Structure formats: C-alpha cells, structure tokens
Amino acid sequence: MQKEKLILKNETGLHARPASIFVDKAGQFTSDIKIASKGKEVNAKSIMSVMSLGIDGGDEITLTVEGEDEEKAMNELTKLINEELPEEE
C-alpha cells in the first residue's frame, strides 16, 4: 500500500472538469484508489464521490493506493495533481 499527502494546486479545486480528469486517470488502474480530504475518504474512481468531498484549491488531500499496479498509479496520479491539473484553468 502507498499513501501520499498532497496539496491541490489547481485554483478551481477538484470540481467538474478537474475531477473528471482525475477520476478517468484513476480508472485506468486495477488498484484500489481512495482519496481523502476534510476527514472523509472516498473511492477515487467515482466522480460523484470525489466531487462530494468539495476539495478546493490549496486543500490537503491524501491518496491511498493498494494493488498490483499501485506504484505506477501513485506516480501518475501524483504527477496529474502536481503538474497537469494546475494547467487546466
């Protein structure tokens, strides 16, 4: 299992389009992927669950990935959050 705390750099937060991009990426992996923020943890492959967290820009999130492709999943999702989503404005 891999666990990583990140700060969401995307100013608009993880709403609508950025959430959709994140969920699509998470869905490419077989590992169980959870995202947590504000004391609540949800399935990162569910758009409704991710949006229900109400994650805003600057919020801390915790990604937890467990499964056979967990290392690749964590690397790609971390890169998406840190480098690609901030450019989605």
KEVODO-452792 format. One record per atom (N, C-alpha, C, O, CB): x, y, z; residue in three letters. Coordinates in steps of 0.001 Angstrom, whole numbers, padded with zeros to 6 digits, always signed. Each point is the difference from the previous one (the first is absolute). Glycine has a CB too. Example, Ala and Ser with C-alpha at 12.3 -4.5 7.8 and 13.67 -1.06 7.14 Angstrom:
<nodes>
+013190-005690+007800ala -000890+001190+000000ala +000900+001200+000000ala +001036-000019+000665ala -002928-001154+000581ala +001542+002223-001966ser +000820+001190+000060ser -000770+001090+000730ser +000509+001108+000169ser +000675-001736-002314ser 
</nodes>
This chain:
<nodes>
+000834-001188+000000met -000834+001188+000000met +000877+001249+000000met +001024+000065+000680met -002849-001314+000534met +001396+002232-001992gln +000708+001274-000051gln -000950+001107+000422gln -001177+000004-000361gln +002697-000840-001478gln -000983+001777+002613lys -000813+001121+000490lys +000797+001274-000179lys +001190+000044+000309lys -002400-001512+001368lys +000560+002500-002174glu +000696+001254-000276glu -000915+001175+000319glu -001170+000012-000382glu +002552-001129-001411glu -000830+002113+002504lys -000743+001237+000255lys +000450+001042-001013lys +001192+000183-000248lys -001422-000713+002729lys -000757+001208-003058leu +000286+000999-001030leu -000836+001244+000251leu -001042-000063+000651leu +001600-001746-002318leu -000100+002928+001152ile -000781+001233+000021ile -000507+000216-001421ile +000781-000010-000952ile +000581+001032+002888ile -002662-000828-002076leu -000584+000209-001321leu +000367+001399-000475leu -000411+000995+000598leu -001507-002586-000096leu +002688+001662-001573lys +000489+001275-000517lys -000964+000634-001000lys +000107+001190-000294lys +002208-002018+000645lys -003245+000049-000869asn -000974+000515-000941asn -000892+001000+000727asn -000664-000362+000971asn +000719-001789-002326asn -000081+003410+000898glu -000729+001057+000693glu -001500-000258+000087glu -000642+000421+000962glu +002381+001145-001736glu -002299-002246-000208thr -001448-000225-000015thr -000402-001189+000858thr -001192-000244+000188thr +001112+001221-002469thr +001038-001714+002802gly -000297-001165+000820gly -000290-001224-000844gly +000227-000005-001210gly -001108+001513+002961gly +000382-002533-001106leu -000286-001264-000682leu -001504-000071-000259leu -000714-000819+000578leu +002706-000343+000527leu -002447+002046-001991his -001415+000094-000349his -000151-000221-001500his +000909+000313-000769his -001352+001286+002692his -000685-002131-002336ala -000388-000183-001399ala +001134-000527-000886ala +000354-001175+000087ala -001986+003007+000243ala +002195-000982-001170arg +000990-000478-000977arg +001255-000590+000650arg +000389-001111-000360arg -001244+002837-001205arg +001504-001033+002505pro +001183-000612+000625pro -000327-001329+000695pro +000799-000935-000047pro +000140+003232+000365pro -002090-002381+000314ala -000401-001252+000661ala -000187-001099-001030ala +000395-001142+000234ala -001510+002437+001608ala +000523-000967-002969ser -000210-000964-001074ser +001329-000528-000538ser +000153-001199-000234ser -002290+002363-000357ser +003079-000270+000401ile +001337-000395-000476ile +000665-000930+001018ile +000585-001019-000368ile -000358+003206-000898ile -000324-001827+002544phe +000593-000807+001066phe -000631-001393+000058phe +000712-001002+000072phe -000241+003101+001223phe -001798-002162-001326val -000723-001277+000086val +000309-000876-001217val +000177-001211+000133val -002014+002331+001192val +001902-000506-002511asp +000350-000759-001211asp +001384-000627+000132asp +000200-001157-000370asp -001632+002695-001006asp +002380-000777+001902lys +001364-000512+000191lys +000008-001122+001032lys +000636-001032-000217lys +000309+003290-000376lys -001636-002074+001700ala -000056-001028+001049ala -000618-001289-000541ala +000411-001095+000383ala -000602+002892+001375ala -000787-001668-002639gly -000678-001151-000573gly +000861-000841-000928gly -000387-001108-000369gly -001665+002404+000563gly +003202-000786-000570gln +000905-000738-000884gln +000796-001074+000750gln +000707-000794-000620gln -000544+002836-000813gln -000273-002066+002740phe +000797-000926+000808phe -000894-001029+000684phe -001167+000260+000292phe +002881+001538+000072phe -001130-002982-000115thr -000755-001060+000673thr +000034+000154+001519thr -000844-000561+000699thr +001361-000959-002609thr +000442+002269+002419ser +000129+000200+001448ser -001226+000685+000584ser -000727+000713-000692ser +003200-000576+000420ser -002685-000372+001565asp -001025+000697+000757asp +000572+001377+000328asp +001065+000098+000609asp -002053-002270+000370asp +000290+003233-001377ile +000506+001361+000182ile -001014+000807+000802ile -001172+000089-000366ile +002473-000215-001809ile -000838+000706+003263lys -000841+000836+000864lys +000587+001401+000053lys +001215+000187-000063lys -001918-002193+001446lys -000181+002980-001266ile +000428+001382+000195ile -000705+000511+001252ile -001195-000226+000190ile +001573+000616-002703ile +000375+000298+003359ala -000561+000499+001256ala +000291+001486+000151ala +001062+000491-000381ala -000785-002760+001432ala -001256+002969-000484ser +000161+001419+000313ser -001063+000381+001020ser -001105-000543-000016ser +002060+001050-002293ser -000629+000409+003179lys -000947+000521+000982lys -000649-001110+000835lys -001178+000084+000345lys +000752+001833-001883lys +001209-002961+001861gly -000480-001059+000874gly -000866-001060-000660gly -000564-000851+000689gly +000678+002509+001063gly -000229-001623-003073lys -000824-000969-000711lys +000820-000656-001106lys +000749+000671-000710lys -002834+000661+001231lys +001935-002664-000663glu +000730-000742-001030glu -001000-000667-000935glu -000986-000589+000444glu +002939+000198+001128glu -001681+000491-002895val -000913-000572-000990val +000774-000733-001089val +001221+000112-000108val -002873+001719+000574val +000908-002578-001265asn +000539-000702-001158asn +000392+001035-001060asn -000842+000775-000453asn -000587-002837+000943asn +002696+002074-000881ala +000495+000980-000961ala -000443-000302-001434ala +000271+000787-000906ala +001680-000427+002403ala -002620-001478-001707lys -000466-000351-001342lys -001461+000394-000209lys -000573-000284-001052lys +002208-001608+001019lys -002236+002538+001020ser -001402+000423-000074ser -000085+001526-000053ser +000352+000680+000964ser -001070-002750+000301ser +000249+002603-002398ile -000081+001455-000169ile -000879+000638+001070ile +000349+001050+000540ile -000010-001343-002999ile -001467-000324+002769met -000897+000576+001005met +000649+000004+001382met -000151+000956+000761met -001822-001738-002101met +002691-000284+001659ser +000676-000074+001300ser +001091+001055+000111ser +000113+000679+001020ser -000605-003129-000915ser +001298+002587-001163val +001100+000981+000020val -000568+001413+000119val +000505+000804+000784val +000942-002340-002187val -002478+001841+000646met -000587+001338+000051met -000672+000275+001343met -000088+001152+000425met -000249-001254-002895met -000138-000947+003140ser -000663+000178+001293ser +000963+000486+001085ser -000431+000526+001026ser -001176-002318-001675ser +002904+001618+000421leu +000991+000456+000982leu +000118+001528+000025leu +000442+000569+000998leu +000807-002717-001329leu -001638+002809-000751gly +000081+001461-000044gly +001410+000519+000147gly +000240+000951+000744gly -002506-000878+000180gly +003206-000688-001627ile +001409+000365+000120ile +000262+001303-000757ile -000290+000113-001191ile +000940-002554+001412ile -000102+003407+000487asp +000320+001298-000585asp +001501+000119-000235asp +000788-000765+000556asp -002782+001788+000588asp +002377-000066-001965gly +001416+000273-000228gly +000685+000303+001318gly -000529+000758+000814gly +000027+000108-003117gly +001657-001440+002521gly +000752+000195+001235gly -000315-001008+001089gly +000704-000053+001009gly -000641+002421-001580gly -001116-003176+000388asp -000346-001021+000990asp +000999-001149-000025asp +000567-000325-001043asp -002982+000945+000818asp +002623-001234+001397glu +000845-001193+000076glu -000868-001224-000283glu -001109-000132+000518glu +002675+001239+001167glu -001036-001985-002510ile -000667-001270-000278ile +000965-001130+000304ile +001218+000180-000020ile -002676+000878-001761ile +000898-002221+002061thr +000812-001192+000209thr -000449-001048-001004thr -001177-000355-000060thr +001507+000872+002533thr +000617-001008-003258leu -000263-001086-000938leu +000493-001296+000620leu +001110-000058+000531leu -000917+001611-002529leu -001009-002586+001933thr +000381-001328+000460thr -000236-000954-001156thr -001107-000084-000532thr +000536+000607+002970thr +001617-001242-002825val -000080-000913-001138val +000489-001371+000442val +001074-000130+000588val -000729+002027-002242val -001149-002922+001364glu +000369-001360+000378glu -000391-000962-001116glu -001159-000062-000410glu +000876+000617+002862glu +001282-001310-002937gly -000270-000973-001052gly +001246-000283-000821gly +001090+000483+000308gly -003455+000293-000391gly +002186-001562-000963glu +001175-000455-000748glu +000679+001100-000806glu +001193-000110-000283glu -002264-002099+000166glu +000356+003267-000264asp +000639+001095-000732asp +000055+001279+000841asp -000038+001107-000537asp -000768-002118-001616asp +000895+000845+003479glu -000073+001149+000906glu +001109+001016-000209glu -000242+001203+000103glu -000832-002693+001520glu +002291+001031-001916glu +001113+000935-000170glu -000221+000891-001220glu +000167+001217+000071glu +001383-002871+001015glu -001926+001038-002201lys -000259+000763-001225lys -001193+000938+000201lys +000040+001157-000421lys +000893-003051-000973lys -001987+001399+002033ala -001189+000812+000242ala +000353+001220+000859ala -000399+001119-000322ala -001053-003181+000148ala +002188+001852+001253met +000369+001111+000881met +000856+001016-000741met -000219+001205+000123met +000111-002739+001856met +001084+001053-002750asn +000867+000909-000752asn -000796+000852-000977asn +000197+001213-000072asn +001666-002852+000299asn -002760+001011-000979glu -000749+000730-001021glu -001040+000941+000611glu -000198+001107-000500glu +000555-003029-001055glu -001020+001495+002624leu -000992+000870+000633leu +000665+001182+000710leu -000531+001111-000010leu -000981-003094+000297leu +002668+001743+000326thr +000748+001084+000638thr +000447+001018-001043thr -000103+001207+000221thr +000878-002780+001586thr -000280+001086-002941lys +000416+000895-001079lys -001190+000797-000521lys +000118+001198-000257lys +001723-002791-000366lys -002977+000937+000469leu -001211+000673-000475leu -000374+001143+000949leu -000275+001114-000445leu -000526-003267-000626leu +000792+001879+002362ile -000395+001012+000981ile +001022+001127+000097ile -000375+001170+000063ile -000837-002937+001206ile +002486+001428-001257asn +001044+001004+000192asn +000352+000806-001244asn +000360+001172+000104asn +000509-002641+001637asn -000971+000848-002929glu +000506+000661-001201glu -001057+000275-001064glu +000021+001058-000628glu +002114-002159+001097glu -003055+000170-000680glu -000916+000141-001126glu -001279+000758+000349glu -000413+000873-000763glu +001337-002985-000114glu -001556+001806+001998leu -001253+000678+000346leu +000161+001510+000211leu -000904+000750-000369leu +000165-002877+001405leu +001848+002607-000458pro +000119+001453+000160pro -000035+000751-001336pro -000311+001191-000031pro +001635-001613+002098pro -001012-000259-003155glu +000004+000642-001318glu -001364-000059-000670glu -000159+000512-001108glu +002560-001105+000881glu -003384-000017+000870glu -001329-000199-000573glu -000903+001223+000097glu -001129-000029-000489glu +001367-002345+001068glu +000230+003425+000029glu -000849+001169+000272glu -000854+000401-001180glu -000760+000964+000087glu +002462-000199+001503glu 
</nodes>
